[in-house]
Amino acid sequence: MSKHFYKDVQVIKICKVPTCLQEYRPQRGSFFAKLNLCHKHRNIYYRNWYLNTFVPFFKKLPEEEKQKYRDMKMDAWKKWVEKNLDKRRQQALESYHRNKHKSNRKHRATSQG
């Protein structure tokens, strides 16, 4: 069926955190609509999920399974770098300047002859 038979309804929801009461407009039927959390509390929810659910699960995995997850993350990161090469170069430069004092690397003396 075509989407033209349905009204484009904007759902307005209120964050379920009692002290927040922030309005937000998720897409109909999306995961965010079912989660009932505004953007601010959604970030807190995901952080807690990562620390309390994913990290213990990941630590229990055998090393081969852990490597599969690392490879997936590396592939995603490489795609992001290809797409955002200028941003990545800027990040690398800022990281270099932030951390250059931590290194014991010294310049080599050049011969003057």
C-alpha positions as CSV (number, residue, x, y, z in Angstrom):
1,M,0.0,0.0,0.0
2,S,1.0,3.5,-0.5
3,K,1.7,5.9,2.3
4,H,-0.6,8.4,0.7
5,F,-3.6,6.7,2.2
6,Y,-2.5,7.6,5.7
7,K,-2.4,10.9,7.5
8,D,1.0,12.2,8.5
9,V,0.3,12.3,12.2
10,Q,2.9,14.0,14.5
11,V,3.0,12.2,17.8
12,I,3.9,14.5,20.7
13,K,5.2,12.6,23.7
14,I,6.3,13.6,27.2
15,C,9.4,12.2,28.8
16,K,8.6,9.6,31.4
17,V,11.1,10.9,33.9
18,P,8.9,12.7,36.5
19,T,11.2,15.7,36.9
20,C,11.7,16.3,33.2
21,L,8.3,16.5,31.5
22,Q,10.0,17.6,28.2
23,E,7.9,17.2,25.0
24,Y,9.5,15.5,22.0
25,R,8.2,14.3,18.7
26,P,9.4,10.8,17.7
27,Q,8.5,9.0,14.5
28,R,5.4,6.9,14.7
29,G,6.1,3.3,15.7
30,S,9.8,3.9,16.2
31,F,11.9,2.5,19.0
32,F,12.2,6.0,20.4
33,A,8.4,6.4,20.6
34,K,8.2,3.2,22.7
35,L,11.1,4.2,24.9
36,N,9.3,7.3,26.2
37,L,12.5,9.3,26.9
38,C,13.5,12.7,25.7
39,H,16.9,13.2,24.0
40,K,18.7,14.1,27.2
41,H,17.5,11.1,29.1
42,R,17.9,8.8,26.1
43,N,21.6,9.5,26.2
44,I,21.7,8.6,30.0
45,Y,19.7,5.4,29.2
46,Y,22.1,4.3,26.5
47,R,25.1,5.0,28.7
48,N,23.7,2.9,31.6
49,W,22.7,0.1,29.2
50,Y,26.3,0.1,27.8
51,L,27.9,0.0,31.2
52,N,25.5,-2.4,33.0
53,T,24.5,-4.7,30.1
54,F,26.9,-4.7,27.2
55,V,30.2,-4.5,29.1
56,P,29.5,-7.5,31.4
57,F,28.2,-9.4,28.3
58,F,31.3,-8.5,26.3
59,K,33.7,-9.5,29.1
60,K,32.2,-13.0,29.4
61,L,32.7,-13.7,25.7
62,P,35.6,-15.9,24.5
63,E,38.5,-14.0,22.8
64,E,37.4,-15.1,19.2
65,E,33.9,-13.6,19.7
66,K,35.4,-10.4,21.2
67,Q,37.6,-10.1,18.1
68,K,34.5,-10.2,15.8
69,Y,33.0,-7.2,17.7
70,R,36.3,-5.3,17.4
71,D,36.5,-6.0,13.7
72,M,32.9,-4.7,13.2
73,K,33.8,-1.5,15.0
74,M,37.0,-1.1,13.0
75,D,35.1,-1.5,9.7
76,A,32.6,1.1,10.8
77,W,35.4,3.4,11.9
78,K,37.2,3.0,8.6
79,K,34.0,3.9,6.6
80,W,33.6,7.0,8.8
81,V,37.2,8.0,8.2
82,E,36.8,7.7,4.4
83,K,33.7,9.8,4.6
84,N,35.0,12.4,7.0
85,L,38.7,12.6,6.1
86,D,39.1,16.3,7.0
87,K,37.5,15.9,10.4
88,R,39.7,12.9,11.1
89,R,42.8,14.9,10.2
90,Q,41.7,17.7,12.5
91,Q,41.1,15.2,15.3
92,A,44.5,13.6,14.8
93,L,46.2,17.0,14.9
94,E,44.4,18.1,18.1
95,S,45.2,14.7,19.7
96,Y,48.9,15.1,18.8
97,H,49.1,18.6,20.3
98,R,47.2,17.4,23.4
99,N,49.5,14.4,24.0
100,K,53.0,15.4,22.7
101,H,54.3,16.3,26.1
102,K,53.6,12.7,27.3
103,S,56.1,11.2,24.9
104,N,59.8,10.6,25.6
105,R,60.7,11.0,21.9
106,K,63.5,13.4,21.3
107,H,64.7,15.0,18.1
108,R,67.9,13.5,16.7
109,A,70.9,15.7,16.3
110,T,71.7,16.2,12.6
111,S,75.2,16.3,11.4
112,Q,76.5,19.8,10.5
113,G,79.1,19.0,7.9
